[in-house]
Amino acid sequence: MTKDNIYGKFGICDQVFEMGEKILKGLETRFREIDETAEYNQMKVISAMQKNRVDAACFNESTGYGYDDVGRDTLEKVYADCFNTEDALVRPQITCGTHALALALSANLRPGDELLSPVGKPYDTLEGVIGIRPTIGSLAEYGVTYRQVDLLPDGGFDWDGIKSAINEKTRLVTIQRSKGYQTRKTFSVGEIAEIIKFVKNIKPDVVCMVDNCYGEFVERTEPPDFGADMIVGSLIKNLGGGLAPSGGYICGTAECVERCGYRLTAPGLGKEVGTNMGMMRQFYQGLFLAPTVVAGALKGAIFAANIYERLGFKVVPDGTESRHDIIQAVELGTAERLIAFCEGIQAAAPVDSYVTPVPGDMPGYDSQVIMAAGAFVQGSSIELSADAPLREPFAVYFQGGITWYHAKLGILMSVQKMVDANLLDIEKIKSMEV
Ligand SMILES: *Cc1c(COP(=O)(O)O)cnc(C)c1O
């Protein structure tokens, strides 16, 4: 091992290490842009914290009903200011992203109303929430109907279709920012702004909600800057900064957020109750760190895209495209490579690194699935993690990385595992021109 190759400690050979360094040379400008976005968002967070006079008392634990919980109430003001909304609901009692989305929808829809998705099929778990897949307690059971306008074959918005889908019953429009595990593109904030403007022109009183999961702090603006009435997400993704052990958020208009409060606790009680479970310091500090954490995850995604693209694999997004979320897909072509990739991510983890991930059956999937994660917070996907169904085209989806250096190690390890198993040509790596 050359003395520069500290990654040799993990079994990364000089060829793989040097290939990584070559690729990085070509990414300097992009990394600088990512750092500049992080700097901008960092200032948004600090300014919101200063404006609301965050102090040590905000970190105290409350118990019981949680009346007059200064930490909780101040945090919600910080979120509202940071995301340019009138109010926010940020709670450990919101158990995950799906819960936050279900809450925002059920709080703001009434029997007879119609929900519209103008961007095609929503995230898998929302099928149960909406009742696309019959499920106990779904919106459908409460008499809320659902309509969907698919994207055009070229991935663009079907403006005519959206226009004709909006009717007197349409009450709420849901826009999913990140592609999740679909093949479409992730929307930029600018594209989301266009849909909101279009919808509000046709029907001004429609509530526009954005599923903001994985998109937070990737750009300088967020959907409420362009009229979104609610943004919704999970705290074990971007905004928890890796520190929040649980929780979800909804930022939006005072009216929408008030309804969400009444739905989360009880009509008449709303945001006034709910202990902070002693999580306040982690929520504040996680938000404080989130801009740089997101930057690290983005650098990892771009590094991986460029390495695997150079090795001849299809990557989505590609190595040069602009980014609007932190998810990277790599089509590896065979089950063996998929497994080796996940082994590499696992072997790079600070937690559970000695575990070997194996494919297994998962409820709701028609093929086996393999997952790699060695996280401080269980299931946290802002921490470096990968998962893949074992079927054509053998695409792995990976995301996260609390620090860029850890993401880098994970990606180098994924390549090394393939080299070790003779699934990649080391000669190709040695001779790679960048
Ligand atoms: C993760 C995610 C969700 C659901 O969040 P969970 O915390 O897994 O319930 C919803 N929408 C998108 C786009 C997501 O990425």
Ligand as a Chemical Component Dictionary entry (heavy atoms), coordinates in Angstrom:
data_LIG
# 
_chem_comp.id                   LIG 
_chem_comp.type                 NON-POLYMER 
_chem_comp.pdbx_formal_charge   0 
_chem_comp.three_letter_code    LIG 
# 
loop_
_chem_comp_atom.comp_id 
_chem_comp_atom.atom_id 
_chem_comp_atom.alt_atom_id 
_chem_comp_atom.type_symbol 
_chem_comp_atom.charge 
_chem_comp_atom.model_Cartn_x 
_chem_comp_atom.model_Cartn_y 
_chem_comp_atom.model_Cartn_z 
_chem_comp_atom.pdbx_ordinal 
LIG C1 C1 C 0 -38.955 7.667  2.681  1  
LIG C2 C2 C 0 -40.056 8.258  1.901  2  
LIG C3 C3 C 0 -41.385 8.211  2.343  3  
LIG C4 C4 C 0 -41.825 7.445  3.560  4  
LIG O1 O1 O 0 -41.071 7.636  4.667  5  
LIG P1 P1 P 0 -40.916 6.492  5.784  6  
LIG O2 O2 O 0 -40.199 7.204  6.851  7  
LIG O3 O3 O 0 -40.133 5.380  5.179  8  
LIG O4 O4 O 0 -42.275 6.071  6.197  9  
LIG C5 C5 C 0 -42.341 8.844  1.572  10 
LIG N1 N1 N 0 -42.022 9.461  0.432  11 
LIG C6 C6 C 0 -40.754 9.508  -0.035 12 
LIG C7 C7 C 0 -40.471 10.211 -1.320 13 
LIG C8 C8 C 0 -39.735 8.915  0.683  14 
LIG O5 O5 O 0 -38.494 8.971  0.218  15 
# 
loop_
_chem_comp_bond.comp_id 
_chem_comp_bond.atom_id_1 
_chem_comp_bond.atom_id_2 
_chem_comp_bond.value_order 
_chem_comp_bond.pdbx_ordinal 
LIG C1 C2 SING 1  
LIG C2 C3 SING 2  
LIG C2 C8 DOUB 3  
LIG C3 C4 SING 4  
LIG C3 C5 DOUB 5  
LIG C4 O1 SING 6  
LIG O1 P1 SING 7  
LIG P1 O2 DOUB 8  
LIG P1 O3 SING 9  
LIG P1 O4 SING 10 
LIG C5 N1 SING 11 
LIG N1 C6 DOUB 12 
LIG C6 C7 SING 13 
LIG C6 C8 SING 14 
LIG C8 O5 SING 15 
# 
